[in-house]
Amino acid sequence: MPLLKRLATLLCLLAVLAVAGCSSVTLAYQQLPLLAGLWADNYLDLDSAQRTQLKAQLQAWQAWHRREELPQWQALLRQAHAAMDDGVTQDELLALERGARASAERSLQHAAPLAAPLLAGLKPEQWQRLQRKMDEKTAEWRDKQTGKGGPAERGKRYVSNLERWLGDLDHAPRKEARSDAEGWHFDLAAMAQGRATRQARTVESLRAWSRQDLAGGTALMMQNLLPLPAEQAYREQIIASLLKLLNGLSAEQREAVRKHWADWGAELKTLQAG
């Protein structure tokens, strides 16, 4: 999970739909098995039999998720709506985060037994490819974060994530959010270490699943959703900026956010029924 994607869990579990980069929840959700399969193939270079196996597993997981977790997503959206009514507090943001993590944990617990047979059959060169691809992504991330362009990149990503969850922002809050992110203190060494730790945990958790240590692998995955001590100061900057932005929205902008979430809610109900 990219580091900045963690801020999305402060709003709602719809973070997972970011993989589609799409404003339509329905389209993004329907494409999740395909996109997840393409991602796995890119990182593991699956053979034909493995692709077929993965497709069946992803479809089974989504059928469960549609039935069991979409109602939980709708509850999180209602919780977010309620938080907007009288000013958002840090406790409310953290409660949304806890709800998102709980849904993520249930989803991983259900995914583990489905993924284990495929992972158990991976060849050594496929595990090596996974490590190599993750290292390449880390190198790309470091390149974007270093030098004069680093603050601008963080500002761009922050605003992009905000508008994915809140809808289009007016010029003033968009400008303020970008300025906030560009001004955050960013400890590259600490953040790089955090990314390396999560990368190692991800590989270790997948290997645990491959050995049928489903609970152990899931626990490692869940650790990746928690900030490391060295990242806490950066996290606090994000939370402070979010609170300032959300509580500084005009009545018109708050209504636009509510409509954005209401549209999501309507799509989720349709997906659940389908």
LINDA-V326394 format. One line per field, one symbol per residue. phi: phi as a letter, one per 20 degrees, with the letter a starting at -180 (. if undefined). burial: + if it has 24 or more other C-alpha atoms within 12 Angstrom, else -. A space follows every 50 residues. Layout:
BEGIN
phi = ???
burial = ???
END
This chain:
BEGIN
phi = .ggfffffffdaffgffffelcfefgffffeggfffffffffeclfefff ffffgffffffffffffedgffffffffffgffffcnedfffffffffff fffffffffffgffegffffefegfffffgffffffffffffgfeemfeg gffffffffffgffednfefgffffffffgffeffcegffffffffffff ffffffffgfemefffffffgfffedffgfefffgfffffffffffeeff gffffffffgfffggfffffffff
burial = ++++++++++++++++++++-+++++-++++++++++--++-++++---+ +-+++-+++-+++-++--+++++++++++++-++--+++--+++-+++++ +-+++++++++++++++++-++---++--++--+---+--++--+----+ ++++++++++++++++++++--++-+++-+++-+-+-+--++-++++++- ++++++++++--+++++++++++++++---+--+++-++++++-++-++- --++--++-+++-++-+++-++--
END
